[in-house]
Amino acid sequence: MEVQAIYKNVRMSPQKMREVVRQVQGMNAVEALAVLKVVSRKSARAVAKTLQSAIANAENNHGLRPEKLTIKNAFAQTAGSLKRFVPKARGSAGPIIKRNCHIKIVLTDN
């Protein structure tokens, strides 16, 4: 059985998020949580939060045990970007793009 959790509109670039998401893909869910606690990146906290939500969904909604769950897929996809401008020399403006992402984690009990 597959269980998923999605964390939408995380205020971090998807490129930075993918580096952490790729580390835990294919791991046991409990081991992945332990790994994410040691990783010293801001994106690791968001991935750990999503993984905890997916584990809770599996326990409460489907009665699955967390020890038997593995991460089947983990994605960090692009979300809407905030576009801002910063003043530059001689009255011009330079663009700033503040990127967001969605994290999706799919667990399976195989």
Phi and psi in radians as a Rosetta constraint file:
Dihedral C 1 N 2 CA 2 C 2 CIRCULARHARMONIC -1.849 0.35
Dihedral N 2 CA 2 C 2 N 3 CIRCULARHARMONIC 2.391 0.35
Dihedral C 2 N 3 CA 3 C 3 CIRCULARHARMONIC -2.252 0.35
Dihedral N 3 CA 3 C 3 N 4 CIRCULARHARMONIC 2.481 0.35
Dihedral C 3 N 4 CA 4 C 4 CIRCULARHARMONIC -2.349 0.35
Dihedral N 4 CA 4 C 4 N 5 CIRCULARHARMONIC 2.807 0.35
Dihedral C 4 N 5 CA 5 C 5 CIRCULARHARMONIC -2.468 0.35
Dihedral N 5 CA 5 C 5 N 6 CIRCULARHARMONIC 2.483 0.35
Dihedral C 5 N 6 CA 6 C 6 CIRCULARHARMONIC -2.231 0.35
Dihedral N 6 CA 6 C 6 N 7 CIRCULARHARMONIC 2.275 0.35
Dihedral C 6 N 7 CA 7 C 7 CIRCULARHARMONIC -1.984 0.35
Dihedral N 7 CA 7 C 7 N 8 CIRCULARHARMONIC 1.953 0.35
Dihedral C 7 N 8 CA 8 C 8 CIRCULARHARMONIC -1.724 0.35
Dihedral N 8 CA 8 C 8 N 9 CIRCULARHARMONIC 2.644 0.35
Dihedral C 8 N 9 CA 9 C 9 CIRCULARHARMONIC 0.952 0.35
Dihedral N 9 CA 9 C 9 N 10 CIRCULARHARMONIC 0.908 0.35
Dihedral C 9 N 10 CA 10 C 10 CIRCULARHARMONIC -1.343 0.35
Dihedral N 10 CA 10 C 10 N 11 CIRCULARHARMONIC 2.281 0.35
Dihedral C 10 N 11 CA 11 C 11 CIRCULARHARMONIC -1.396 0.35
Dihedral N 11 CA 11 C 11 N 12 CIRCULARHARMONIC 1.118 0.35
Dihedral C 11 N 12 CA 12 C 12 CIRCULARHARMONIC -2.683 0.35
Dihedral N 12 CA 12 C 12 N 13 CIRCULARHARMONIC 2.619 0.35
Dihedral C 12 N 13 CA 13 C 13 CIRCULARHARMONIC -1.162 0.35
Dihedral N 13 CA 13 C 13 N 14 CIRCULARHARMONIC 2.441 0.35
Dihedral C 13 N 14 CA 14 C 14 CIRCULARHARMONIC -1.101 0.35
Dihedral N 14 CA 14 C 14 N 15 CIRCULARHARMONIC -0.486 0.35
Dihedral C 14 N 15 CA 15 C 15 CIRCULARHARMONIC -1.128 0.35
Dihedral N 15 CA 15 C 15 N 16 CIRCULARHARMONIC -0.730 0.35
Dihedral C 15 N 16 CA 16 C 16 CIRCULARHARMONIC -1.218 0.35
Dihedral N 16 CA 16 C 16 N 17 CIRCULARHARMONIC -0.603 0.35
Dihedral C 16 N 17 CA 17 C 17 CIRCULARHARMONIC -1.233 0.35
Dihedral N 17 CA 17 C 17 N 18 CIRCULARHARMONIC -0.652 0.35
Dihedral C 17 N 18 CA 18 C 18 CIRCULARHARMONIC -1.099 0.35
Dihedral N 18 CA 18 C 18 N 19 CIRCULARHARMONIC -0.548 0.35
Dihedral C 18 N 19 CA 19 C 19 CIRCULARHARMONIC -1.061 0.35
Dihedral N 19 CA 19 C 19 N 20 CIRCULARHARMONIC -0.673 0.35
Dihedral C 19 N 20 CA 20 C 20 CIRCULARHARMONIC -1.405 0.35
Dihedral N 20 CA 20 C 20 N 21 CIRCULARHARMONIC -0.689 0.35
Dihedral C 20 N 21 CA 21 C 21 CIRCULARHARMONIC -1.096 0.35
Dihedral N 21 CA 21 C 21 N 22 CIRCULARHARMONIC -0.650 0.35
Dihedral C 21 N 22 CA 22 C 22 CIRCULARHARMONIC -1.192 0.35
Dihedral N 22 CA 22 C 22 N 23 CIRCULARHARMONIC -0.465 0.35
Dihedral C 22 N 23 CA 23 C 23 CIRCULARHARMONIC -1.161 0.35
Dihedral N 23 CA 23 C 23 N 24 CIRCULARHARMONIC -0.610 0.35
Dihedral C 23 N 24 CA 24 C 24 CIRCULARHARMONIC -1.708 0.35
Dihedral N 24 CA 24 C 24 N 25 CIRCULARHARMONIC -0.099 0.35
Dihedral C 24 N 25 CA 25 C 25 CIRCULARHARMONIC -1.138 0.35
Dihedral N 25 CA 25 C 25 N 26 CIRCULARHARMONIC 2.253 0.35
Dihedral C 25 N 26 CA 26 C 26 CIRCULARHARMONIC 1.553 0.35
Dihedral N 26 CA 26 C 26 N 27 CIRCULARHARMONIC -0.087 0.35
Dihedral C 26 N 27 CA 27 C 27 CIRCULARHARMONIC -1.486 0.35
Dihedral N 27 CA 27 C 27 N 28 CIRCULARHARMONIC 2.910 0.35
Dihedral C 27 N 28 CA 28 C 28 CIRCULARHARMONIC -1.183 0.35
Dihedral N 28 CA 28 C 28 N 29 CIRCULARHARMONIC 2.511 0.35
Dihedral C 28 N 29 CA 29 C 29 CIRCULARHARMONIC -1.127 0.35
Dihedral N 29 CA 29 C 29 N 30 CIRCULARHARMONIC -0.720 0.35
Dihedral C 29 N 30 CA 30 C 30 CIRCULARHARMONIC -1.208 0.35
Dihedral N 30 CA 30 C 30 N 31 CIRCULARHARMONIC -0.702 0.35
Dihedral C 30 N 31 CA 31 C 31 CIRCULARHARMONIC -1.141 0.35
Dihedral N 31 CA 31 C 31 N 32 CIRCULARHARMONIC -0.656 0.35
Dihedral C 31 N 32 CA 32 C 32 CIRCULARHARMONIC -1.126 0.35
Dihedral N 32 CA 32 C 32 N 33 CIRCULARHARMONIC -0.666 0.35
Dihedral C 32 N 33 CA 33 C 33 CIRCULARHARMONIC -1.086 0.35
Dihedral N 33 CA 33 C 33 N 34 CIRCULARHARMONIC -0.707 0.35
Dihedral C 33 N 34 CA 34 C 34 CIRCULARHARMONIC -1.139 0.35
Dihedral N 34 CA 34 C 34 N 35 CIRCULARHARMONIC -0.682 0.35
Dihedral C 34 N 35 CA 35 C 35 CIRCULARHARMONIC -1.164 0.35
Dihedral N 35 CA 35 C 35 N 36 CIRCULARHARMONIC -0.733 0.35
Dihedral C 35 N 36 CA 36 C 36 CIRCULARHARMONIC -1.178 0.35
Dihedral N 36 CA 36 C 36 N 37 CIRCULARHARMONIC -0.482 0.35
Dihedral C 36 N 37 CA 37 C 37 CIRCULARHARMONIC -1.198 0.35
Dihedral N 37 CA 37 C 37 N 38 CIRCULARHARMONIC -0.471 0.35
Dihedral C 37 N 38 CA 38 C 38 CIRCULARHARMONIC -1.529 0.35
Dihedral N 38 CA 38 C 38 N 39 CIRCULARHARMONIC -0.471 0.35
Dihedral C 38 N 39 CA 39 C 39 CIRCULARHARMONIC -1.185 0.35
Dihedral N 39 CA 39 C 39 N 40 CIRCULARHARMONIC 2.233 0.35
Dihedral C 39 N 40 CA 40 C 40 CIRCULARHARMONIC -1.724 0.35
Dihedral N 40 CA 40 C 40 N 41 CIRCULARHARMONIC 1.072 0.35
Dihedral C 40 N 41 CA 41 C 41 CIRCULARHARMONIC -2.313 0.35
Dihedral N 41 CA 41 C 41 N 42 CIRCULARHARMONIC 2.603 0.35
Dihedral C 41 N 42 CA 42 C 42 CIRCULARHARMONIC -1.104 0.35
Dihedral N 42 CA 42 C 42 N 43 CIRCULARHARMONIC -0.623 0.35
Dihedral C 42 N 43 CA 43 C 43 CIRCULARHARMONIC -1.165 0.35
Dihedral N 43 CA 43 C 43 N 44 CIRCULARHARMONIC -0.453 0.35
Dihedral C 43 N 44 CA 44 C 44 CIRCULARHARMONIC -1.151 0.35
Dihedral N 44 CA 44 C 44 N 45 CIRCULARHARMONIC -0.582 0.35
Dihedral C 44 N 45 CA 45 C 45 CIRCULARHARMONIC -1.156 0.35
Dihedral N 45 CA 45 C 45 N 46 CIRCULARHARMONIC -0.703 0.35
Dihedral C 45 N 46 CA 46 C 46 CIRCULARHARMONIC -1.198 0.35
Dihedral N 46 CA 46 C 46 N 47 CIRCULARHARMONIC -0.684 0.35
Dihedral C 46 N 47 CA 47 C 47 CIRCULARHARMONIC -1.189 0.35
Dihedral N 47 CA 47 C 47 N 48 CIRCULARHARMONIC -0.678 0.35
Dihedral C 47 N 48 CA 48 C 48 CIRCULARHARMONIC -1.130 0.35
Dihedral N 48 CA 48 C 48 N 49 CIRCULARHARMONIC -0.690 0.35
Dihedral C 48 N 49 CA 49 C 49 CIRCULARHARMONIC -1.085 0.35
Dihedral N 49 CA 49 C 49 N 50 CIRCULARHARMONIC -0.746 0.35
Dihedral C 49 N 50 CA 50 C 50 CIRCULARHARMONIC -1.165 0.35
Dihedral N 50 CA 50 C 50 N 51 CIRCULARHARMONIC -0.712 0.35
Dihedral C 50 N 51 CA 51 C 51 CIRCULARHARMONIC -1.141 0.35
Dihedral N 51 CA 51 C 51 N 52 CIRCULARHARMONIC -0.709 0.35
Dihedral C 51 N 52 CA 52 C 52 CIRCULARHARMONIC -1.088 0.35
Dihedral N 52 CA 52 C 52 N 53 CIRCULARHARMONIC -0.667 0.35
Dihedral C 52 N 53 CA 53 C 53 CIRCULARHARMONIC -1.140 0.35
Dihedral N 53 CA 53 C 53 N 54 CIRCULARHARMONIC -0.709 0.35
Dihedral C 53 N 54 CA 54 C 54 CIRCULARHARMONIC -1.150 0.35
Dihedral N 54 CA 54 C 54 N 55 CIRCULARHARMONIC -0.685 0.35
Dihedral C 54 N 55 CA 55 C 55 CIRCULARHARMONIC -1.145 0.35
Dihedral N 55 CA 55 C 55 N 56 CIRCULARHARMONIC -0.736 0.35
Dihedral C 55 N 56 CA 56 C 56 CIRCULARHARMONIC -1.118 0.35
Dihedral N 56 CA 56 C 56 N 57 CIRCULARHARMONIC -0.674 0.35
Dihedral C 56 N 57 CA 57 C 57 CIRCULARHARMONIC -1.064 0.35
Dihedral N 57 CA 57 C 57 N 58 CIRCULARHARMONIC -0.716 0.35
Dihedral C 57 N 58 CA 58 C 58 CIRCULARHARMONIC -1.162 0.35
Dihedral N 58 CA 58 C 58 N 59 CIRCULARHARMONIC -0.732 0.35
Dihedral C 58 N 59 CA 59 C 59 CIRCULARHARMONIC -1.206 0.35
Dihedral N 59 CA 59 C 59 N 60 CIRCULARHARMONIC -0.896 0.35
Dihedral C 59 N 60 CA 60 C 60 CIRCULARHARMONIC -1.395 0.35
Dihedral N 60 CA 60 C 60 N 61 CIRCULARHARMONIC -0.646 0.35
Dihedral C 60 N 61 CA 61 C 61 CIRCULARHARMONIC -1.587 0.35
Dihedral N 61 CA 61 C 61 N 62 CIRCULARHARMONIC -0.513 0.35
Dihedral C 61 N 62 CA 62 C 62 CIRCULARHARMONIC -2.148 0.35
Dihedral N 62 CA 62 C 62 N 63 CIRCULARHARMONIC -0.070 0.35
Dihedral C 62 N 63 CA 63 C 63 CIRCULARHARMONIC 1.208 0.35
Dihedral N 63 CA 63 C 63 N 64 CIRCULARHARMONIC 0.495 0.35
Dihedral C 63 N 64 CA 64 C 64 CIRCULARHARMONIC -1.564 0.35
Dihedral N 64 CA 64 C 64 N 65 CIRCULARHARMONIC 2.675 0.35
Dihedral C 64 N 65 CA 65 C 65 CIRCULARHARMONIC -1.594 0.35
Dihedral N 65 CA 65 C 65 N 66 CIRCULARHARMONIC 2.380 0.35
Dihedral C 65 N 66 CA 66 C 66 CIRCULARHARMONIC -1.125 0.35
Dihedral N 66 CA 66 C 66 N 67 CIRCULARHARMONIC -0.476 0.35
Dihedral C 66 N 67 CA 67 C 67 CIRCULARHARMONIC -1.180 0.35
Dihedral N 67 CA 67 C 67 N 68 CIRCULARHARMONIC -0.426 0.35
Dihedral C 67 N 68 CA 68 C 68 CIRCULARHARMONIC -1.681 0.35
Dihedral N 68 CA 68 C 68 N 69 CIRCULARHARMONIC 0.007 0.35
Dihedral C 68 N 69 CA 69 C 69 CIRCULARHARMONIC -1.543 0.35
Dihedral N 69 CA 69 C 69 N 70 CIRCULARHARMONIC 2.443 0.35
Dihedral C 69 N 70 CA 70 C 70 CIRCULARHARMONIC -2.187 0.35
Dihedral N 70 CA 70 C 70 N 71 CIRCULARHARMONIC 2.696 0.35
Dihedral C 70 N 71 CA 71 C 71 CIRCULARHARMONIC -1.457 0.35
Dihedral N 71 CA 71 C 71 N 72 CIRCULARHARMONIC 1.938 0.35
Dihedral C 71 N 72 CA 72 C 72 CIRCULARHARMONIC -1.386 0.35
Dihedral N 72 CA 72 C 72 N 73 CIRCULARHARMONIC -0.894 0.35
Dihedral C 72 N 73 CA 73 C 73 CIRCULARHARMONIC -2.405 0.35
Dihedral N 73 CA 73 C 73 N 74 CIRCULARHARMONIC 2.570 0.35
Dihedral C 73 N 74 CA 74 C 74 CIRCULARHARMONIC -2.491 0.35
Dihedral N 74 CA 74 C 74 N 75 CIRCULARHARMONIC 2.167 0.35
Dihedral C 74 N 75 CA 75 C 75 CIRCULARHARMONIC -2.149 0.35
Dihedral N 75 CA 75 C 75 N 76 CIRCULARHARMONIC 2.639 0.35
Dihedral C 75 N 76 CA 76 C 76 CIRCULARHARMONIC -2.281 0.35
Dihedral N 76 CA 76 C 76 N 77 CIRCULARHARMONIC 1.794 0.35
Dihedral C 76 N 77 CA 77 C 77 CIRCULARHARMONIC -1.850 0.35
Dihedral N 77 CA 77 C 77 N 78 CIRCULARHARMONIC 2.722 0.35
Dihedral C 77 N 78 CA 78 C 78 CIRCULARHARMONIC -1.268 0.35
Dihedral N 78 CA 78 C 78 N 79 CIRCULARHARMONIC 2.525 0.35
Dihedral C 78 N 79 CA 79 C 79 CIRCULARHARMONIC -2.069 0.35
Dihedral N 79 CA 79 C 79 N 80 CIRCULARHARMONIC -3.007 0.35
Dihedral C 79 N 80 CA 80 C 80 CIRCULARHARMONIC -1.121 0.35
Dihedral N 80 CA 80 C 80 N 81 CIRCULARHARMONIC 2.513 0.35
Dihedral C 80 N 81 CA 81 C 81 CIRCULARHARMONIC -1.815 0.35
Dihedral N 81 CA 81 C 81 N 82 CIRCULARHARMONIC 2.559 0.35
Dihedral C 81 N 82 CA 82 C 82 CIRCULARHARMONIC -1.593 0.35
Dihedral N 82 CA 82 C 82 N 83 CIRCULARHARMONIC 2.232 0.35
Dihedral C 82 N 83 CA 83 C 83 CIRCULARHARMONIC -1.865 0.35
Dihedral N 83 CA 83 C 83 N 84 CIRCULARHARMONIC 2.163 0.35
Dihedral C 83 N 84 CA 84 C 84 CIRCULARHARMONIC -2.255 0.35
Dihedral N 84 CA 84 C 84 N 85 CIRCULARHARMONIC 2.922 0.35
Dihedral C 84 N 85 CA 85 C 85 CIRCULARHARMONIC -2.285 0.35
Dihedral N 85 CA 85 C 85 N 86 CIRCULARHARMONIC 2.519 0.35
Dihedral C 85 N 86 CA 86 C 86 CIRCULARHARMONIC -2.057 0.35
Dihedral N 86 CA 86 C 86 N 87 CIRCULARHARMONIC 2.407 0.35
Dihedral C 86 N 87 CA 87 C 87 CIRCULARHARMONIC -1.153 0.35
Dihedral N 87 CA 87 C 87 N 88 CIRCULARHARMONIC 2.468 0.35
Dihedral C 87 N 88 CA 88 C 88 CIRCULARHARMONIC -2.137 0.35
Dihedral N 88 CA 88 C 88 N 89 CIRCULARHARMONIC -3.056 0.35
Dihedral C 88 N 89 CA 89 C 89 CIRCULARHARMONIC -1.186 0.35
Dihedral N 89 CA 89 C 89 N 90 CIRCULARHARMONIC 2.590 0.35
Dihedral C 89 N 90 CA 90 C 90 CIRCULARHARMONIC 1.080 0.35
Dihedral N 90 CA 90 C 90 N 91 CIRCULARHARMONIC 0.581 0.35
Dihedral C 90 N 91 CA 91 C 91 CIRCULARHARMONIC 1.418 0.35
Dihedral N 91 CA 91 C 91 N 92 CIRCULARHARMONIC 0.124 0.35
Dihedral C 91 N 92 CA 92 C 92 CIRCULARHARMONIC -1.600 0.35
Dihedral N 92 CA 92 C 92 N 93 CIRCULARHARMONIC 3.070 0.35
Dihedral C 92 N 93 CA 93 C 93 CIRCULARHARMONIC -2.343 0.35
Dihedral N 93 CA 93 C 93 N 94 CIRCULARHARMONIC 2.529 0.35
Dihedral C 93 N 94 CA 94 C 94 CIRCULARHARMONIC -1.966 0.35
Dihedral N 94 CA 94 C 94 N 95 CIRCULARHARMONIC 2.432 0.35
Dihedral C 94 N 95 CA 95 C 95 CIRCULARHARMONIC -1.347 0.35
Dihedral N 95 CA 95 C 95 N 96 CIRCULARHARMONIC 2.568 0.35
Dihedral C 95 N 96 CA 96 C 96 CIRCULARHARMONIC -2.223 0.35
Dihedral N 96 CA 96 C 96 N 97 CIRCULARHARMONIC 2.221 0.35
Dihedral C 96 N 97 CA 97 C 97 CIRCULARHARMONIC -1.967 0.35
Dihedral N 97 CA 97 C 97 N 98 CIRCULARHARMONIC 2.012 0.35
Dihedral C 97 N 98 CA 98 C 98 CIRCULARHARMONIC -1.717 0.35
Dihedral N 98 CA 98 C 98 N 99 CIRCULARHARMONIC 1.893 0.35
Dihedral C 98 N 99 CA 99 C 99 CIRCULARHARMONIC -1.507 0.35
Dihedral N 99 CA 99 C 99 N 100 CIRCULARHARMONIC 2.593 0.35
Dihedral C 99 N 100 CA 100 C 100 CIRCULARHARMONIC -2.176 0.35
Dihedral N 100 CA 100 C 100 N 101 CIRCULARHARMONIC 2.872 0.35
Dihedral C 100 N 101 CA 101 C 101 CIRCULARHARMONIC -2.580 0.35
Dihedral N 101 CA 101 C 101 N 102 CIRCULARHARMONIC 2.860 0.35
Dihedral C 101 N 102 CA 102 C 102 CIRCULARHARMONIC -1.962 0.35
Dihedral N 102 CA 102 C 102 N 103 CIRCULARHARMONIC 2.388 0.35
Dihedral C 102 N 103 CA 103 C 103 CIRCULARHARMONIC -1.900 0.35
Dihedral N 103 CA 103 C 103 N 104 CIRCULARHARMONIC 2.281 0.35
Dihedral C 103 N 104 CA 104 C 104 CIRCULARHARMONIC -2.265 0.35
Dihedral N 104 CA 104 C 104 N 105 CIRCULARHARMONIC 2.203 0.35
Dihedral C 104 N 105 CA 105 C 105 CIRCULARHARMONIC -2.143 0.35
Dihedral N 105 CA 105 C 105 N 106 CIRCULARHARMONIC 2.239 0.35
Dihedral C 105 N 106 CA 106 C 106 CIRCULARHARMONIC -1.996 0.35
Dihedral N 106 CA 106 C 106 N 107 CIRCULARHARMONIC 2.156 0.35
Dihedral C 106 N 107 CA 107 C 107 CIRCULARHARMONIC -1.862 0.35
Dihedral N 107 CA 107 C 107 N 108 CIRCULARHARMONIC 2.622 0.35
Dihedral C 107 N 108 CA 108 C 108 CIRCULARHARMONIC -2.353 0.35
Dihedral N 108 CA 108 C 108 N 109 CIRCULARHARMONIC 2.727 0.35
Dihedral C 108 N 109 CA 109 C 109 CIRCULARHARMONIC -1.797 0.35
Dihedral N 109 CA 109 C 109 N 110 CIRCULARHARMONIC 0.286 0.35
